[in-house]
Amino acid sequence: MVQWIGFVLVLMAVEPKSAEGKRDEVLYCSACMAIAEELKYSISQIDPKKTVHVGGFRLNPDGSLTDKKVPLARSETHLSELLEGVCNNMSDYALYEEPDTKQQSYRRFAPRSSNGGNFPDFKNFQFSGPEGSDSLKFACETIVEELEDDIIALFAREDERVAQKLCSEVSGLCKSSVFQRTEL
């Protein structure tokens, strides 16, 4: 019996994809889009004049220093810090159903302080208690863990269409044509 359990564990370790279930596209695509939205907003709140030194402080053969300044908001260090807390914002999202098409996605319902406290129309949101935001937070954490380097690289470049590139092209989480048309 112990040998059988050991054999099953070895199979699970060798074939992790088969043990992993299919991901819910609405949940994971929405989490990816939310990550892009939250990071974009956080970056916009940083003073664009603030810079940080990057690179080594080694002397070049000609005696000059290799020192470069980049905007703080787009530095790898700052983006890493933002990524550490981005999934905590998933409690500000809930399942939303488009009234005309009945397409579902998770959207931000909580207003940001910078928009004057304007609340969205809640009638198309489905609030399922903490389990809804917990599953979105778990999906967010999974995406951040798997794609941290890609996320940082896209945001460091000040890439246009970062949400589409991250969520459709890089991760493949938003495959449906409904999500392909979504712009952030």
C-alpha positions as CSV (number, residue, x, y, z in Angstrom):
1,M,0.0,0.0,0.0
2,V,2.8,2.4,0.9
3,Q,4.5,1.6,-2.5
4,W,1.2,2.5,-4.3
5,I,1.0,5.9,-2.5
6,G,4.6,6.6,-3.4
7,F,4.0,5.7,-7.0
8,V,1.0,8.1,-7.2
9,L,3.0,10.9,-5.6
10,V,5.8,10.4,-8.1
11,L,3.3,10.5,-11.0
12,M,1.8,13.7,-9.6
13,A,5.3,15.3,-9.4
14,V,6.2,14.2,-12.9
15,E,2.8,15.3,-14.4
16,P,1.8,18.5,-12.5
17,K,-0.3,19.8,-15.5
18,S,-2.7,16.8,-15.4
19,A,-3.3,17.2,-11.7
20,E,-4.0,20.9,-12.2
21,G,-7.6,21.7,-13.2
22,K,-8.6,24.0,-16.0
23,R,-8.6,27.6,-15.0
24,D,-11.8,29.7,-14.9
25,E,-11.2,32.2,-17.7
26,V,-13.5,34.8,-16.2
27,L,-11.7,34.6,-12.8
28,Y,-8.1,34.5,-14.0
29,C,-8.6,37.0,-16.9
30,S,-10.3,39.4,-14.6
31,A,-7.6,39.0,-12.0
32,C,-4.9,39.7,-14.6
33,M,-6.8,42.8,-15.8
34,A,-7.2,43.9,-12.2
35,I,-3.5,43.6,-11.6
36,A,-2.8,45.8,-14.6
37,E,-5.4,48.3,-13.6
38,E,-4.2,48.5,-10.0
39,L,-0.5,48.8,-11.0
40,K,-1.3,51.5,-13.6
41,Y,-3.2,53.5,-11.0
42,S,-0.5,53.1,-8.4
43,I,2.2,54.2,-10.8
44,S,0.1,57.3,-11.8
45,Q,0.1,58.4,-8.1
46,I,3.9,58.7,-8.0
47,D,5.4,62.1,-8.8
48,P,7.0,61.7,-12.2
49,K,9.9,63.9,-11.3
50,K,11.1,61.4,-8.6
51,T,14.0,59.4,-9.9
52,V,16.2,56.6,-8.6
53,H,19.7,55.6,-9.5
54,V,20.1,52.2,-11.1
55,G,23.0,50.2,-12.3
56,G,26.3,49.6,-10.6
57,F,28.6,52.3,-9.3
58,R,31.6,50.8,-11.0
59,L,34.2,52.8,-12.8
60,N,34.4,52.3,-16.5
61,P,37.9,51.9,-18.1
62,D,37.8,55.6,-19.0
63,G,37.3,56.6,-15.4
64,S,33.6,57.5,-15.7
65,L,30.8,56.0,-13.5
66,T,28.0,53.9,-15.0
67,D,25.1,55.5,-13.3
68,K,21.6,55.9,-14.7
69,K,18.5,57.6,-13.3
70,V,15.1,56.2,-14.1
71,P,11.7,57.4,-12.9
72,L,10.9,55.9,-9.4
73,A,7.5,54.7,-10.5
74,R,9.0,52.5,-13.3
75,S,12.0,51.2,-11.4
76,E,12.1,47.4,-10.8
77,T,12.5,47.9,-7.1
78,H,9.3,50.1,-6.8
79,L,7.4,47.8,-9.2
80,S,8.3,44.8,-7.0
81,E,7.1,46.6,-3.9
82,L,3.8,47.4,-5.7
83,L,3.4,43.8,-6.8
84,E,3.7,42.6,-3.2
85,G,0.5,44.3,-2.2
86,V,-1.5,44.4,-5.4
87,C,-3.6,41.4,-4.5
88,N,-4.8,43.0,-1.3
89,N,-6.9,45.3,-3.5
90,M,-9.0,42.4,-4.9
91,S,-11.6,42.9,-2.2
92,D,-12.6,46.1,-4.1
93,Y,-13.7,43.9,-7.0
94,A,-16.9,41.9,-7.5
95,L,-18.5,39.8,-10.3
96,Y,-20.2,42.1,-12.8
97,E,-22.6,41.0,-15.4
98,E,-23.0,43.2,-18.5
99,P,-26.7,43.9,-18.8
100,D,-26.9,43.6,-22.6
101,T,-24.6,40.7,-23.4
102,K,-24.8,38.9,-20.0
103,Q,-21.0,38.5,-20.1
104,Q,-19.4,38.3,-16.7
105,S,-16.1,39.7,-15.4
106,Y,-14.8,41.0,-12.1
107,R,-14.7,44.7,-11.9
108,R,-13.8,47.3,-9.4
109,F,-16.8,48.5,-7.5
110,A,-15.1,50.5,-4.7
111,P,-14.3,54.1,-5.8
112,R,-10.9,55.5,-5.5
113,S,-10.4,58.6,-3.4
114,S,-9.2,60.5,-6.4
115,N,-12.5,60.2,-8.3
116,G,-14.5,62.2,-5.7
117,G,-16.2,59.1,-4.2
118,N,-18.4,58.4,-7.2
119,F,-20.0,55.0,-6.7
120,P,-20.8,52.8,-9.7
121,D,-24.3,51.4,-10.3
122,F,-24.4,48.4,-8.1
123,K,-27.3,46.6,-9.7
124,N,-25.2,44.6,-12.1
125,F,-22.7,43.5,-9.5
126,Q,-23.0,40.2,-7.8
127,F,-21.7,40.3,-4.2
128,S,-21.0,36.7,-3.0
129,G,-19.4,37.6,0.3
130,P,-15.7,37.0,1.1
131,E,-15.4,33.8,-0.9
132,G,-15.8,35.8,-4.2
133,S,-13.0,38.2,-3.4
134,D,-10.9,35.3,-1.8
135,S,-11.0,33.4,-5.1
136,L,-10.0,36.5,-7.0
137,K,-7.2,37.2,-4.6
138,F,-6.0,33.6,-4.9
139,A,-6.0,34.0,-8.7
140,C,-4.2,37.3,-8.4
141,E,-1.5,35.8,-6.2
142,T,-1.1,32.8,-8.6
143,I,-0.6,35.2,-11.6
144,V,1.8,37.4,-9.7
145,E,3.9,34.4,-8.6
146,E,4.0,32.9,-12.1
147,L,4.5,36.1,-14.1
148,E,6.3,38.5,-11.7
149,D,9.3,39.1,-14.1
150,D,7.0,39.6,-17.1
151,I,4.8,42.1,-15.2
152,I,7.7,44.1,-14.0
153,A,9.3,44.1,-17.5
154,L,6.1,45.4,-19.2
155,F,5.5,48.1,-16.6
156,A,9.1,49.2,-16.5
157,R,9.0,49.9,-20.3
158,E,5.9,52.2,-20.0
159,D,4.4,49.9,-22.5
160,E,1.1,51.0,-24.1
161,R,-1.7,48.3,-24.0
162,V,0.1,46.7,-21.0
163,A,-3.1,44.9,-19.9
164,Q,-3.7,43.4,-23.3
165,K,-0.1,42.3,-23.7
166,L,0.1,40.8,-20.2
167,C,-3.3,39.2,-20.1
168,S,-3.7,38.0,-23.7
169,E,-0.2,37.7,-25.3
170,V,2.1,36.9,-22.4
171,S,-0.1,34.8,-20.2
172,G,-2.8,33.7,-22.5
173,L,-5.3,34.1,-19.6
174,C,-7.8,36.2,-21.7
175,K,-8.4,34.1,-24.8
176,S,-12.1,34.8,-25.4
177,S,-12.9,37.4,-28.0
178,V,-15.0,39.2,-25.3
179,F,-11.8,39.8,-23.3
180,Q,-9.7,40.6,-26.4
181,R,-11.9,43.7,-27.0
182,T,-11.6,44.9,-23.4
183,E,-9.3,47.9,-23.2
184,L,-7.5,49.2,-20.1
